[in-house]
Amino acid sequence: MERGPLLRILKDMVGTDRELDLVISGESAHLEIRNVEDVFELHSSQGLQVTTRQNLIWIDASHVAAAYQAREDGR
């Protein structure tokens, strides 16, 4: 996955109760991100830093195989 789309998704989550699940290549479990407070691009070509209420998370977007989020309309 490229950094741009993931960055937009995460920025849209700032201050909301949305959750995002990321599937990382080679891992058997997903990574769940919630309570996003800030997100910004790192100097690396695909790096992101996500600040949540509970954690600081660094992501290399090139390792993200999929991202999914519950639809707000419940469908």
MIDO-496062 format. One record per atom (N, C-alpha, C): residue number from 1; residue in one letter; atom name; y, z, x. Coordinates in nm, 2 decimals. Each point is the difference from the previous one (the first is absolute). Layout:
# MIDO-496062
<atom><i>NUM</i><aa>A</aa><at>CA</at><c2>Y</c2><c3>Z</c3><c1>X</c1></atom>
...
# end
This chain:
# MIDO-496062
<atom><i>1</i><aa>M</aa><at>N</at><c2>-0.12</c2><c3>0.00</c3><c1>0.09</c1></atom>
<atom><i>1</i><aa>M</aa><at>CA</at><c2>0.12</c2><c3>0.00</c3><c1>-0.09</c1></atom>
<atom><i>1</i><aa>M</aa><at>C</at><c2>0.12</c2><c3>0.00</c3><c1>0.09</c1></atom>
<atom><i>2</i><aa>E</aa><at>N</at><c2>0.11</c2><c3>-0.07</c3><c1>-0.04</c1></atom>
<atom><i>2</i><aa>E</aa><at>CA</at><c2>0.12</c2><c3>0.00</c3><c1>0.07</c1></atom>
<atom><i>2</i><aa>E</aa><at>C</at><c2>0.08</c2><c3>0.12</c3><c1>-0.03</c1></atom>
<atom><i>3</i><aa>R</aa><at>N</at><c2>0.09</c2><c3>0.04</c3><c1>0.09</c1></atom>
<atom><i>3</i><aa>R</aa><at>CA</at><c2>0.08</c2><c3>0.12</c3><c1>-0.02</c1></atom>
<atom><i>3</i><aa>R</aa><at>C</at><c2>0.10</c2><c3>-0.01</c3><c1>-0.11</c1></atom>
<atom><i>4</i><aa>G</aa><at>N</at><c2>0.06</c2><c3>-0.12</c3><c1>-0.02</c1></atom>
<atom><i>4</i><aa>G</aa><at>CA</at><c2>0.11</c2><c3>-0.01</c3><c1>-0.10</c1></atom>
<atom><i>4</i><aa>G</aa><at>C</at><c2>-0.04</c2><c3>0.04</c3><c1>-0.15</c1></atom>
<atom><i>5</i><aa>P</aa><at>N</at><c2>-0.11</c2><c3>-0.06</c3><c1>-0.05</c1></atom>
<atom><i>5</i><aa>P</aa><at>CA</at><c2>-0.04</c2><c3>0.04</c3><c1>-0.13</c1></atom>
<atom><i>5</i><aa>P</aa><at>C</at><c2>-0.03</c2><c3>0.15</c3><c1>-0.02</c1></atom>
<atom><i>6</i><aa>L</aa><at>N</at><c2>-0.07</c2><c3>0.06</c3><c1>0.11</c1></atom>
<atom><i>6</i><aa>L</aa><at>CA</at><c2>-0.03</c2><c3>0.14</c3><c1>-0.01</c1></atom>
<atom><i>6</i><aa>L</aa><at>C</at><c2>0.12</c2><c3>0.08</c3><c1>0.01</c1></atom>
<atom><i>7</i><aa>L</aa><at>N</at><c2>0.10</c2><c3>-0.04</c3><c1>0.08</c1></atom>
<atom><i>7</i><aa>L</aa><at>CA</at><c2>0.13</c2><c3>0.07</c3><c1>0.01</c1></atom>
<atom><i>7</i><aa>L</aa><at>C</at><c2>0.07</c2><c3>0.01</c3><c1>-0.13</c1></atom>
<atom><i>8</i><aa>R</aa><at>N</at><c2>0.00</c2><c3>-0.11</c3><c1>-0.07</c1></atom>
<atom><i>8</i><aa>R</aa><at>CA</at><c2>0.07</c2><c3>-0.01</c3><c1>-0.14</c1></atom>
<atom><i>8</i><aa>R</aa><at>C</at><c2>-0.07</c2><c3>0.09</c3><c1>-0.10</c1></atom>
<atom><i>9</i><aa>I</aa><at>N</at><c2>-0.14</c2><c3>0.00</c3><c1>0.00</c1></atom>
<atom><i>9</i><aa>I</aa><at>CA</at><c2>-0.07</c2><c3>0.09</c3><c1>-0.09</c1></atom>
<atom><i>9</i><aa>I</aa><at>C</at><c2>0.03</c2><c3>0.14</c3><c1>0.03</c1></atom>
<atom><i>10</i><aa>L</aa><at>N</at><c2>0.00</c2><c3>0.04</c3><c1>0.13</c1></atom>
<atom><i>10</i><aa>L</aa><at>CA</at><c2>0.03</c2><c3>0.14</c3><c1>0.03</c1></atom>
<atom><i>10</i><aa>L</aa><at>C</at><c2>0.14</c2><c3>0.04</c3><c1>-0.03</c1></atom>
<atom><i>11</i><aa>K</aa><at>N</at><c2>0.10</c2><c3>-0.09</c3><c1>0.03</c1></atom>
<atom><i>11</i><aa>K</aa><at>CA</at><c2>0.14</c2><c3>0.04</c3><c1>-0.03</c1></atom>
<atom><i>11</i><aa>K</aa><at>C</at><c2>0.02</c2><c3>0.01</c3><c1>-0.15</c1></atom>
<atom><i>12</i><aa>D</aa><at>N</at><c2>-0.08</c2><c3>-0.07</c3><c1>-0.08</c1></atom>
<atom><i>12</i><aa>D</aa><at>CA</at><c2>0.01</c2><c3>0.01</c3><c1>-0.15</c1></atom>
<atom><i>12</i><aa>D</aa><at>C</at><c2>-0.06</c2><c3>0.13</c3><c1>-0.05</c1></atom>
<atom><i>13</i><aa>M</aa><at>N</at><c2>-0.08</c2><c3>0.07</c3><c1>0.09</c1></atom>
<atom><i>13</i><aa>M</aa><at>CA</at><c2>-0.06</c2><c3>0.13</c3><c1>-0.04</c1></atom>
<atom><i>13</i><aa>M</aa><at>C</at><c2>0.09</c2><c3>0.12</c3><c1>0.03</c1></atom>
<atom><i>14</i><aa>V</aa><at>N</at><c2>0.10</c2><c3>-0.02</c3><c1>0.08</c1></atom>
<atom><i>14</i><aa>V</aa><at>CA</at><c2>0.09</c2><c3>0.11</c3><c1>0.04</c1></atom>
<atom><i>14</i><aa>V</aa><at>C</at><c2>0.06</c2><c3>0.07</c3><c1>-0.13</c1></atom>
<atom><i>15</i><aa>G</aa><at>N</at><c2>-0.03</c2><c3>0.13</c3><c1>-0.01</c1></atom>
<atom><i>15</i><aa>G</aa><at>CA</at><c2>0.05</c2><c3>0.08</c3><c1>-0.10</c1></atom>
<atom><i>15</i><aa>G</aa><at>C</at><c2>-0.07</c2><c3>-0.01</c3><c1>-0.14</c1></atom>
<atom><i>16</i><aa>T</aa><at>N</at><c2>-0.11</c2><c3>-0.07</c3><c1>0.00</c1></atom>
<atom><i>16</i><aa>T</aa><at>CA</at><c2>-0.08</c2><c3>-0.01</c3><c1>-0.12</c1></atom>
<atom><i>16</i><aa>T</aa><at>C</at><c2>-0.13</c2><c3>0.08</c3><c1>0.01</c1></atom>
<atom><i>17</i><aa>D</aa><at>N</at><c2>-0.08</c2><c3>0.00</c3><c1>-0.11</c1></atom>
<atom><i>17</i><aa>D</aa><at>CA</at><c2>-0.13</c2><c3>0.07</c3><c1>0.01</c1></atom>
<atom><i>17</i><aa>D</aa><at>C</at><c2>-0.12</c2><c3>-0.10</c3><c1>0.02</c1></atom>
<atom><i>18</i><aa>R</aa><at>N</at><c2>0.04</c2><c3>-0.13</c3><c1>0.04</c1></atom>
<atom><i>18</i><aa>R</aa><at>CA</at><c2>-0.10</c2><c3>-0.10</c3><c1>0.02</c1></atom>
<atom><i>18</i><aa>R</aa><at>C</at><c2>-0.09</c2><c3>0.04</c3><c1>0.12</c1></atom>
<atom><i>19</i><aa>E</aa><at>N</at><c2>-0.12</c2><c3>-0.05</c3><c1>0.00</c1></atom>
<atom><i>19</i><aa>E</aa><at>CA</at><c2>-0.10</c2><c3>0.02</c3><c1>0.11</c1></atom>
<atom><i>19</i><aa>E</aa><at>C</at><c2>-0.04</c2><c3>-0.14</c3><c1>0.05</c1></atom>
<atom><i>20</i><aa>L</aa><at>N</at><c2>-0.03</c2><c3>-0.01</c3><c1>0.12</c1></atom>
<atom><i>20</i><aa>L</aa><at>CA</at><c2>-0.05</c2><c3>-0.13</c3><c1>0.06</c1></atom>
<atom><i>20</i><aa>L</aa><at>C</at><c2>-0.12</c2><c3>0.03</c3><c1>0.08</c1></atom>
<atom><i>21</i><aa>D</aa><at>N</at><c2>-0.11</c2><c3>-0.08</c3><c1>-0.02</c1></atom>
<atom><i>21</i><aa>D</aa><at>CA</at><c2>-0.12</c2><c3>0.01</c3><c1>0.07</c1></atom>
<atom><i>21</i><aa>D</aa><at>C</at><c2>-0.01</c2><c3>-0.12</c3><c1>0.10</c1></atom>
<atom><i>22</i><aa>L</aa><at>N</at><c2>-0.03</c2><c3>0.03</c3><c1>0.12</c1></atom>
<atom><i>22</i><aa>L</aa><at>CA</at><c2>-0.01</c2><c3>-0.11</c3><c1>0.10</c1></atom>
<atom><i>22</i><aa>L</aa><at>C</at><c2>-0.15</c2><c3>0.00</c3><c1>0.05</c1></atom>
<atom><i>23</i><aa>V</aa><at>N</at><c2>-0.06</c2><c3>-0.11</c3><c1>0.01</c1></atom>
<atom><i>23</i><aa>V</aa><at>CA</at><c2>-0.13</c2><c3>-0.02</c3><c1>0.06</c1></atom>
<atom><i>23</i><aa>V</aa><at>C</at><c2>0.03</c2><c3>-0.05</c3><c1>0.14</c1></atom>
<atom><i>24</i><aa>I</aa><at>N</at><c2>-0.05</c2><c3>0.08</c3><c1>0.10</c1></atom>
<atom><i>24</i><aa>I</aa><at>CA</at><c2>0.02</c2><c3>-0.03</c3><c1>0.14</c1></atom>
<atom><i>24</i><aa>I</aa><at>C</at><c2>-0.13</c2><c3>-0.07</c3><c1>0.05</c1></atom>
<atom><i>25</i><aa>S</aa><at>N</at><c2>0.01</c2><c3>-0.11</c3><c1>0.07</c1></atom>
<atom><i>25</i><aa>S</aa><at>CA</at><c2>-0.11</c2><c3>-0.07</c3><c1>0.05</c1></atom>
<atom><i>25</i><aa>S</aa><at>C</at><c2>-0.09</c2><c3>0.09</c3><c1>0.08</c1></atom>
<atom><i>26</i><aa>G</aa><at>N</at><c2>-0.13</c2><c3>0.00</c3><c1>-0.03</c1></atom>
<atom><i>26</i><aa>G</aa><at>CA</at><c2>-0.10</c2><c3>0.07</c3><c1>0.08</c1></atom>
<atom><i>26</i><aa>G</aa><at>C</at><c2>-0.02</c2><c3>0.15</c3><c1>-0.05</c1></atom>
<atom><i>27</i><aa>E</aa><at>N</at><c2>0.08</c2><c3>0.04</c3><c1>-0.10</c1></atom>
<atom><i>27</i><aa>E</aa><at>CA</at><c2>-0.01</c2><c3>0.14</c3><c1>-0.05</c1></atom>
<atom><i>27</i><aa>E</aa><at>C</at><c2>-0.08</c2><c3>-0.01</c3><c1>-0.14</c1></atom>
<atom><i>28</i><aa>S</aa><at>N</at><c2>-0.07</c2><c3>0.10</c3><c1>-0.03</c1></atom>
<atom><i>28</i><aa>S</aa><at>CA</at><c2>-0.08</c2><c3>0.01</c3><c1>-0.12</c1></atom>
<atom><i>28</i><aa>S</aa><at>C</at><c2>0.08</c2><c3>0.06</c3><c1>-0.12</c1></atom>
<atom><i>29</i><aa>A</aa><at>N</at><c2>0.11</c2><c3>0.07</c3><c1>0.04</c1></atom>
<atom><i>29</i><aa>A</aa><at>CA</at><c2>0.08</c2><c3>0.07</c3><c1>-0.11</c1></atom>
<atom><i>29</i><aa>A</aa><at>C</at><c2>0.14</c2><c3>-0.06</c3><c1>0.01</c1></atom>
<atom><i>30</i><aa>H</aa><at>N</at><c2>0.07</c2><c3>0.01</c3><c1>-0.11</c1></atom>
<atom><i>30</i><aa>H</aa><at>CA</at><c2>0.14</c2><c3>-0.05</c3><c1>0.00</c1></atom>
<atom><i>30</i><aa>H</aa><at>C</at><c2>0.09</c2><c3>0.11</c3><c1>0.04</c1></atom>
<atom><i>31</i><aa>L</aa><at>N</at><c2>0.12</c2><c3>-0.04</c3><c1>0.03</c1></atom>
<atom><i>31</i><aa>L</aa><at>CA</at><c2>0.11</c2><c3>0.10</c3><c1>0.04</c1></atom>
<atom><i>31</i><aa>L</aa><at>C</at><c2>0.10</c2><c3>0.00</c3><c1>-0.12</c1></atom>
<atom><i>32</i><aa>E</aa><at>N</at><c2>0.02</c2><c3>0.12</c3><c1>-0.06</c1></atom>
<atom><i>32</i><aa>E</aa><at>CA</at><c2>0.09</c2><c3>0.01</c3><c1>-0.11</c1></atom>
<atom><i>32</i><aa>E</aa><at>C</at><c2>0.14</c2><c3>0.05</c3><c1>0.04</c1></atom>
<atom><i>33</i><aa>I</aa><at>N</at><c2>0.10</c2><c3>-0.07</c3><c1>-0.04</c1></atom>
<atom><i>33</i><aa>I</aa><at>CA</at><c2>0.14</c2><c3>0.04</c3><c1>0.03</c1></atom>
<atom><i>33</i><aa>I</aa><at>C</at><c2>0.07</c2><c3>0.04</c3><c1>-0.13</c1></atom>
<atom><i>34</i><aa>R</aa><at>N</at><c2>0.07</c2><c3>0.11</c3><c1>0.00</c1></atom>
<atom><i>34</i><aa>R</aa><at>CA</at><c2>0.08</c2><c3>0.04</c3><c1>-0.12</c1></atom>
<atom><i>34</i><aa>R</aa><at>C</at><c2>0.11</c2><c3>0.09</c3><c1>0.05</c1></atom>
<atom><i>35</i><aa>N</aa><at>N</at><c2>0.10</c2><c3>0.02</c3><c1>-0.09</c1></atom>
<atom><i>35</i><aa>N</aa><at>CA</at><c2>0.12</c2><c3>0.08</c3><c1>0.03</c1></atom>
<atom><i>35</i><aa>N</aa><at>C</at><c2>0.08</c2><c3>-0.05</c3><c1>0.11</c1></atom>
<atom><i>36</i><aa>V</aa><at>N</at><c2>0.02</c2><c3>-0.13</c3><c1>0.00</c1></atom>
<atom><i>36</i><aa>V</aa><at>CA</at><c2>0.07</c2><c3>-0.07</c3><c1>0.11</c1></atom>
<atom><i>36</i><aa>V</aa><at>C</at><c2>0.15</c2><c3>0.04</c3><c1>-0.01</c1></atom>
<atom><i>37</i><aa>E</aa><at>N</at><c2>0.05</c2><c3>0.04</c3><c1>0.12</c1></atom>
<atom><i>37</i><aa>E</aa><at>CA</at><c2>0.14</c2><c3>0.03</c3><c1>0.01</c1></atom>
<atom><i>37</i><aa>E</aa><at>C</at><c2>0.08</c2><c3>-0.10</c3><c1>0.08</c1></atom>
<atom><i>38</i><aa>D</aa><at>N</at><c2>-0.07</c2><c3>-0.07</c3><c1>0.10</c1></atom>
<atom><i>38</i><aa>D</aa><at>CA</at><c2>0.07</c2><c3>-0.10</c3><c1>0.08</c1></atom>
<atom><i>38</i><aa>D</aa><at>C</at><c2>-0.10</c2><c3>-0.09</c3><c1>0.07</c1></atom>
<atom><i>39</i><aa>V</aa><at>N</at><c2>0.04</c2><c3>-0.12</c3><c1>0.03</c1></atom>
<atom><i>39</i><aa>V</aa><at>CA</at><c2>-0.09</c2><c3>-0.09</c3><c1>0.07</c1></atom>
<atom><i>39</i><aa>V</aa><at>C</at><c2>0.09</c2><c3>-0.09</c3><c1>0.08</c1></atom>
<atom><i>40</i><aa>F</aa><at>N</at><c2>-0.04</c2><c3>-0.03</c3><c1>0.12</c1></atom>
<atom><i>40</i><aa>F</aa><at>CA</at><c2>0.07</c2><c3>-0.10</c3><c1>0.08</c1></atom>
<atom><i>40</i><aa>F</aa><at>C</at><c2>-0.09</c2><c3>-0.07</c3><c1>0.10</c1></atom>
<atom><i>41</i><aa>E</aa><at>N</at><c2>0.05</c2><c3>-0.11</c3><c1>0.05</c1></atom>
<atom><i>41</i><aa>E</aa><at>CA</at><c2>-0.07</c2><c3>-0.09</c3><c1>0.09</c1></atom>
<atom><i>41</i><aa>E</aa><at>C</at><c2>0.01</c2><c3>0.06</c3><c1>0.14</c1></atom>
<atom><i>42</i><aa>L</aa><at>N</at><c2>-0.11</c2><c3>0.00</c3><c1>0.08</c1></atom>
<atom><i>42</i><aa>L</aa><at>CA</at><c2>-0.01</c2><c3>0.04</c3><c1>0.14</c1></atom>
<atom><i>42</i><aa>L</aa><at>C</at><c2>0.03</c2><c3>-0.12</c3><c1>0.08</c1></atom>
<atom><i>43</i><aa>H</aa><at>N</at><c2>0.02</c2><c3>0.02</c3><c1>0.13</c1></atom>
<atom><i>43</i><aa>H</aa><at>CA</at><c2>0.03</c2><c3>-0.11</c3><c1>0.09</c1></atom>
<atom><i>43</i><aa>H</aa><at>C</at><c2>-0.12</c2><c3>-0.10</c3><c1>0.02</c1></atom>
<atom><i>44</i><aa>S</aa><at>N</at><c2>-0.12</c2><c3>0.04</c3><c1>-0.02</c1></atom>
<atom><i>44</i><aa>S</aa><at>CA</at><c2>-0.11</c2><c3>-0.09</c3><c1>0.01</c1></atom>
<atom><i>44</i><aa>S</aa><at>C</at><c2>0.00</c2><c3>-0.10</c3><c1>-0.12</c1></atom>
<atom><i>45</i><aa>S</aa><at>N</at><c2>-0.06</c2><c3>-0.11</c3><c1>0.02</c1></atom>
<atom><i>45</i><aa>S</aa><at>CA</at><c2>0.01</c2><c3>-0.11</c3><c1>-0.10</c1></atom>
<atom><i>45</i><aa>S</aa><at>C</at><c2>-0.06</c2><c3>0.04</c3><c1>-0.14</c1></atom>
<atom><i>46</i><aa>Q</aa><at>N</at><c2>-0.09</c2><c3>0.09</c3><c1>-0.01</c1></atom>
<atom><i>46</i><aa>Q</aa><at>CA</at><c2>-0.06</c2><c3>0.03</c3><c1>-0.13</c1></atom>
<atom><i>46</i><aa>Q</aa><at>C</at><c2>0.01</c2><c3>0.15</c3><c1>-0.03</c1></atom>
<atom><i>47</i><aa>G</aa><at>N</at><c2>0.07</c2><c3>0.08</c3><c1>0.08</c1></atom>
<atom><i>47</i><aa>G</aa><at>CA</at><c2>0.00</c2><c3>0.15</c3><c1>-0.02</c1></atom>
<atom><i>47</i><aa>G</aa><at>C</at><c2>0.09</c2><c3>0.05</c3><c1>-0.11</c1></atom>
<atom><i>48</i><aa>L</aa><at>N</at><c2>-0.04</c2><c3>0.10</c3><c1>-0.07</c1></atom>
<atom><i>48</i><aa>L</aa><at>CA</at><c2>0.08</c2><c3>0.07</c3><c1>-0.10</c1></atom>
<atom><i>48</i><aa>L</aa><at>C</at><c2>-0.01</c2><c3>0.15</c3><c1>0.02</c1></atom>
<atom><i>49</i><aa>Q</aa><at>N</at><c2>0.11</c2><c3>0.07</c3><c1>-0.03</c1></atom>
<atom><i>49</i><aa>Q</aa><at>CA</at><c2>-0.01</c2><c3>0.14</c3><c1>-0.01</c1></atom>
<atom><i>49</i><aa>Q</aa><at>C</at><c2>0.03</c2><c3>0.04</c3><c1>-0.14</c1></atom>
<atom><i>50</i><aa>V</aa><at>N</at><c2>-0.08</c2><c3>0.08</c3><c1>-0.06</c1></atom>
<atom><i>50</i><aa>V</aa><at>CA</at><c2>0.01</c2><c3>0.05</c3><c1>-0.13</c1></atom>
<atom><i>50</i><aa>V</aa><at>C</at><c2>0.02</c2><c3>0.15</c3><c1>0.00</c1></atom>
<atom><i>51</i><aa>T</aa><at>N</at><c2>0.11</c2><c3>0.05</c3><c1>-0.06</c1></atom>
<atom><i>51</i><aa>T</aa><at>CA</at><c2>0.02</c2><c3>0.15</c3><c1>-0.01</c1></atom>
<atom><i>51</i><aa>T</aa><at>C</at><c2>-0.03</c2><c3>0.03</c3><c1>-0.14</c1></atom>
<atom><i>52</i><aa>T</aa><at>N</at><c2>-0.10</c2><c3>0.09</c3><c1>-0.02</c1></atom>
<atom><i>52</i><aa>T</aa><at>CA</at><c2>-0.03</c2><c3>0.05</c3><c1>-0.14</c1></atom>
<atom><i>52</i><aa>T</aa><at>C</at><c2>0.04</c2><c3>0.15</c3><c1>0.00</c1></atom>
<atom><i>53</i><aa>R</aa><at>N</at><c2>-0.01</c2><c3>0.06</c3><c1>-0.11</c1></atom>
<atom><i>53</i><aa>R</aa><at>CA</at><c2>0.03</c2><c3>0.14</c3><c1>-0.01</c1></atom>
<atom><i>53</i><aa>R</aa><at>C</at><c2>-0.09</c2><c3>0.08</c3><c1>0.09</c1></atom>
<atom><i>54</i><aa>Q</aa><at>N</at><c2>-0.12</c2><c3>-0.04</c3><c1>0.01</c1></atom>
<atom><i>54</i><aa>Q</aa><at>CA</at><c2>-0.10</c2><c3>0.08</c3><c1>0.08</c1></atom>
<atom><i>54</i><aa>Q</aa><at>C</at><c2>-0.02</c2><c3>-0.05</c3><c1>0.14</c1></atom>
<atom><i>55</i><aa>N</aa><at>N</at><c2>0.02</c2><c3>-0.13</c3><c1>0.03</c1></atom>
<atom><i>55</i><aa>N</aa><at>CA</at><c2>-0.04</c2><c3>-0.06</c3><c1>0.13</c1></atom>
<atom><i>55</i><aa>N</aa><at>C</at><c2>0.09</c2><c3>-0.10</c3><c1>0.05</c1></atom>
<atom><i>56</i><aa>L</aa><at>N</at><c2>-0.01</c2><c3>-0.03</c3><c1>0.13</c1></atom>
<atom><i>56</i><aa>L</aa><at>CA</at><c2>0.05</c2><c3>-0.11</c3><c1>0.07</c1></atom>
<atom><i>56</i><aa>L</aa><at>C</at><c2>-0.12</c2><c3>-0.10</c3><c1>0.02</c1></atom>
<atom><i>57</i><aa>I</aa><at>N</at><c2>0.01</c2><c3>-0.12</c3><c1>-0.04</c1></atom>
<atom><i>57</i><aa>I</aa><at>CA</at><c2>-0.11</c2><c3>-0.09</c3><c1>0.01</c1></atom>
<atom><i>57</i><aa>I</aa><at>C</at><c2>0.05</c2><c3>-0.13</c3><c1>0.07</c1></atom>
<atom><i>58</i><aa>W</aa><at>N</at><c2>-0.08</c2><c3>-0.04</c3><c1>0.10</c1></atom>
<atom><i>58</i><aa>W</aa><at>CA</at><c2>0.03</c2><c3>-0.12</c3><c1>0.07</c1></atom>
<atom><i>58</i><aa>W</aa><at>C</at><c2>-0.11</c2><c3>-0.10</c3><c1>-0.03</c1></atom>
<atom><i>59</i><aa>I</aa><at>N</at><c2>0.04</c2><c3>-0.12</c3><c1>-0.04</c1></atom>
<atom><i>59</i><aa>I</aa><at>CA</at><c2>-0.09</c2><c3>-0.11</c3><c1>-0.04</c1></atom>
<atom><i>59</i><aa>I</aa><at>C</at><c2>0.02</c2><c3>-0.12</c3><c1>0.08</c1></atom>
<atom><i>60</i><aa>D</aa><at>N</at><c2>-0.11</c2><c3>-0.06</c3><c1>0.05</c1></atom>
<atom><i>60</i><aa>D</aa><at>CA</at><c2>0.01</c2><c3>-0.14</c3><c1>0.05</c1></atom>
<atom><i>60</i><aa>D</aa><at>C</at><c2>-0.05</c2><c3>-0.09</c3><c1>-0.11</c1></atom>
<atom><i>61</i><aa>A</aa><at>N</at><c2>0.10</c2><c3>-0.07</c3><c1>-0.07</c1></atom>
<atom><i>61</i><aa>A</aa><at>CA</at><c2>-0.03</c2><c3>-0.08</c3><c1>-0.12</c1></atom>
<atom><i>61</i><aa>A</aa><at>C</at><c2>-0.11</c2><c3>-0.11</c3><c1>0.03</c1></atom>
<atom><i>62</i><aa>S</aa><at>N</at><c2>-0.02</c2><c3>-0.04</c3><c1>0.12</c1></atom>
<atom><i>62</i><aa>S</aa><at>CA</at><c2>-0.10</c2><c3>-0.10</c3><c1>0.03</c1></atom>
<atom><i>62</i><aa>S</aa><at>C</at><c2>-0.14</c2><c3>0.05</c3><c1>-0.02</c1></atom>
<atom><i>63</i><aa>H</aa><at>N</at><c2>-0.02</c2><c3>0.13</c3><c1>-0.01</c1></atom>
<atom><i>63</i><aa>H</aa><at>CA</at><c2>-0.13</c2><c3>0.06</c3><c1>-0.03</c1></atom>
<atom><i>63</i><aa>H</aa><at>C</at><c2>-0.02</c2><c3>0.03</c3><c1>-0.15</c1></atom>
<atom><i>64</i><aa>V</aa><at>N</at><c2>0.10</c2><c3>-0.03</c3><c1>-0.08</c1></atom>
<atom><i>64</i><aa>V</aa><at>CA</at><c2>-0.02</c2><c3>0.03</c3><c1>-0.14</c1></atom>
<atom><i>64</i><aa>V</aa><at>C</at><c2>-0.07</c2><c3>-0.12</c3><c1>-0.07</c1></atom>
<atom><i>65</i><aa>A</aa><at>N</at><c2>-0.12</c2><c3>0.02</c3><c1>-0.05</c1></atom>
<atom><i>65</i><aa>A</aa><at>CA</at><c2>-0.07</c2><c3>-0.10</c3><c1>-0.07</c1></atom>
<atom><i>65</i><aa>A</aa><at>C</at><c2>0.03</c2><c3>-0.02</c3><c1>-0.14</c1></atom>
<atom><i>66</i><aa>A</aa><at>N</at><c2>0.05</c2><c3>0.10</c3><c1>-0.07</c1></atom>
<atom><i>66</i><aa>A</aa><at>CA</at><c2>0.04</c2><c3>0.00</c3><c1>-0.14</c1></atom>
<atom><i>66</i><aa>A</aa><at>C</at><c2>0.09</c2><c3>0.12</c3><c1>-0.03</c1></atom>
<atom><i>67</i><aa>A</aa><at>N</at><c2>0.08</c2><c3>-0.02</c3><c1>-0.10</c1></atom>
<atom><i>67</i><aa>A</aa><at>CA</at><c2>0.08</c2><c3>0.11</c3><c1>-0.05</c1></atom>
<atom><i>67</i><aa>A</aa><at>C</at><c2>0.00</c2><c3>-0.01</c3><c1>-0.16</c1></atom>
<atom><i>68</i><aa>Y</aa><at>N</at><c2>-0.02</c2><c3>0.11</c3><c1>-0.06</c1></atom>
<atom><i>68</i><aa>Y</aa><at>CA</at><c2>0.00</c2><c3>0.00</c3><c1>-0.15</c1></atom>
<atom><i>68</i><aa>Y</aa><at>C</at><c2>0.07</c2><c3>0.12</c3><c1>-0.05</c1></atom>
<atom><i>69</i><aa>Q</aa><at>N</at><c2>0.06</c2><c3>-0.02</c3><c1>-0.12</c1></atom>
<atom><i>69</i><aa>Q</aa><at>CA</at><c2>0.08</c2><c3>0.11</c3><c1>-0.06</c1></atom>
<atom><i>69</i><aa>Q</aa><at>C</at><c2>-0.02</c2><c3>-0.02</c3><c1>-0.15</c1></atom>
<atom><i>70</i><aa>A</aa><at>N</at><c2>0.00</c2><c3>0.12</c3><c1>-0.07</c1></atom>
<atom><i>70</i><aa>A</aa><at>CA</at><c2>-0.02</c2><c3>0.00</c3><c1>-0.15</c1></atom>
<atom><i>70</i><aa>A</aa><at>C</at><c2>0.12</c2><c3>-0.07</c3><c1>-0.06</c1></atom>
<atom><i>71</i><aa>R</aa><at>N</at><c2>-0.03</c2><c3>-0.09</c3><c1>-0.10</c1></atom>
<atom><i>71</i><aa>R</aa><at>CA</at><c2>0.11</c2><c3>-0.07</c3><c1>-0.08</c1></atom>
<atom><i>71</i><aa>R</aa><at>C</at><c2>0.07</c2><c3>0.10</c3><c1>-0.09</c1></atom>
<atom><i>72</i><aa>E</aa><at>N</at><c2>0.13</c2><c3>-0.01</c3><c1>-0.01</c1></atom>
<atom><i>72</i><aa>E</aa><at>CA</at><c2>0.08</c2><c3>0.09</c3><c1>-0.08</c1></atom>
<atom><i>72</i><aa>E</aa><at>C</at><c2>-0.03</c2><c3>-0.02</c3><c1>-0.15</c1></atom>
<atom><i>73</i><aa>D</aa><at>N</at><c2>-0.04</c2><c3>-0.12</c3><c1>-0.04</c1></atom>
<atom><i>73</i><aa>D</aa><at>CA</at><c2>-0.02</c2><c3>-0.03</c3><c1>-0.14</c1></atom>
<atom><i>73</i><aa>D</aa><at>C</at><c2>-0.14</c2><c3>0.04</c3><c1>-0.05</c1></atom>
<atom><i>74</i><aa>G</aa><at>N</at><c2>-0.08</c2><c3>0.05</c3><c1>0.09</c1></atom>
<atom><i>74</i><aa>G</aa><at>CA</at><c2>-0.13</c2><c3>0.06</c3><c1>-0.03</c1></atom>
<atom><i>74</i><aa>G</aa><at>C</at><c2>-0.11</c2><c3>-0.11</c3><c1>-0.03</c1></atom>
<atom><i>75</i><aa>R</aa><at>N</at><c2>0.03</c2><c3>-0.12</c3><c1>0.03</c1></atom>
<atom><i>75</i><aa>R</aa><at>CA</at><c2>-0.11</c2><c3>-0.11</c3><c1>-0.02</c1></atom>
<atom><i>75</i><aa>R</aa><at>C</at><c2>-0.09</c2><c3>0.00</c3><c1>0.11</c1></atom>
# end
